[in-house]
Amino acid sequence: MSYRQDFDSVVRKVRAHERWFSQSLPMIASENVSSKRVREVLASDLGHRYAEGWPGERVYAGCKYIDQIELEAIALGKRLFRANFVDVRPVSGVVANLSVYSALSSAGDTMMALSIPNGGHISHGKSDFSGSAGLVHSLQIEYFAFDKDEMNIDVDSSVRRIRKLKKSPRLAMFGGSLFLFPHPVKELAPVIEDAGGVVCYDAAHVVGLIAGGVFQDPLREGAKVMTFSTHKTLFGPQGGAIVADEMFAEQIKKAVFPGTTSNHHLHGVAAKAMAFAEFLQFGRRYARDVVRNSQALATALADTGEVVLGERNGYTASHQIAVDVTKYSDGGAMEKTLESQNIIVNRQLLPGDLQAGRHYTNPGGIRLGVAELTRLGMRPGEMQEVAEILHVAMSGAKRREVLVRVKELRKNFQKVKYSFESSPACFFA
Ligand SMILES: *Cc1c(COP(=O)(O)O)cnc(C)c1O
């Protein structure tokens, strides 16, 4: 019995995946591509090693260079986020959030967050929905009030809700997964602190825009802790991190190790350091271009007659666009229709969906992201073409024509830009 065929079969499928993506429009708002050097480091020997603990205080030998790399990642992170404490060990954004919950709250405490249709992430969710905050850390979740015309947190109603709570919030988590406009951290932080809560901000999606200076600056607006993923609007690898006020450093360090991680993926730490350096070099220009592209795409898409949310505020101030697709079908069906035409997006619950009897299999919308297309070098001129292609593709009537247009458009955008060397987006393709 030989398993050679099984082994080769996986390699062939990885190649097929890369070939497919190199001819597609990758528009999932939580995804991006990393540069060749960053990907090489992910395949290095570091990925075989262990280094539990903090640099200089490890419980494993063999960490001479690993410690230097991690300290460099921390120093670069401090500079990038103008923060005095950085922990690069969380292996994902969810693990970063769980670490913060564990560091700063106890089971049964209350946390303010957004509901999922209003943009909250499942890691902020109630245990009824298997949300990590409720299910894993037994937090009680109270929702911020949301104004769907503004597509943002409603400050006055949220203040009233916070003041009326029987049990005052221990934590408040700003940020989310459907995230078009900066949240009112400055306005609500004093109210939350008055009530005895710690203000946190989940920047998983928008951290690159924050570091690039084009969105908001939570740590200067009253947030004491910011968690994020390193692969959505930053330059990879897949992973998480926490930045915080030094006053919480010891609690957070303990919550990360031994609390929520044992080994912390050392190849990822090196890749994070390199991606932070790339972002310090190229991030401001990149972030500016991302927002220009998303605004150009949103406007062009609305001009074709599609229902783009957030119109009152110019559709978007982030890398994301939300489109109501209920005139065609639902977000689940639309996701499949577009995938069959090599346009990769994801379904999205929109404000009001649950009241309308929709849920995550058949939500009212799709979410588009332009971070990856921007990193591949596309500009507002290309966004015009993307909008026209999307409009035709959503009707599903001209599949062949769309496939040709997508392939043609992608032809000249095969390299990862905003990096120290121009490198191909795929290894095998
Ligand atoms: C994506 C996301 C996360 C989770 O990040 P992972 O790195 O996938 O674990 C957490 N919070 C928000 C708001 C997100 O959008």
The ligand as an ORCA input file, in Angstrom:
! r2SCAN-3c Opt
* xyz 0 1
  C     -11.684     38.235     11.530
  C     -12.062     38.782     12.838
  C     -11.566     38.216     14.005
  C     -10.918     36.866     14.021
  O      -9.689     36.832     13.531
  P      -8.966     35.438     13.205
  O      -7.593     35.926     12.984
  O      -9.678     34.889     12.030
  O      -9.097     34.570     14.405
  C     -11.812     38.838     15.213
  N     -12.529     39.956     15.260
  C     -13.052     40.524     14.162
  C     -13.846     41.771     14.287
  C     -12.852     39.932     12.910
  O     -13.410     40.457     11.827
*
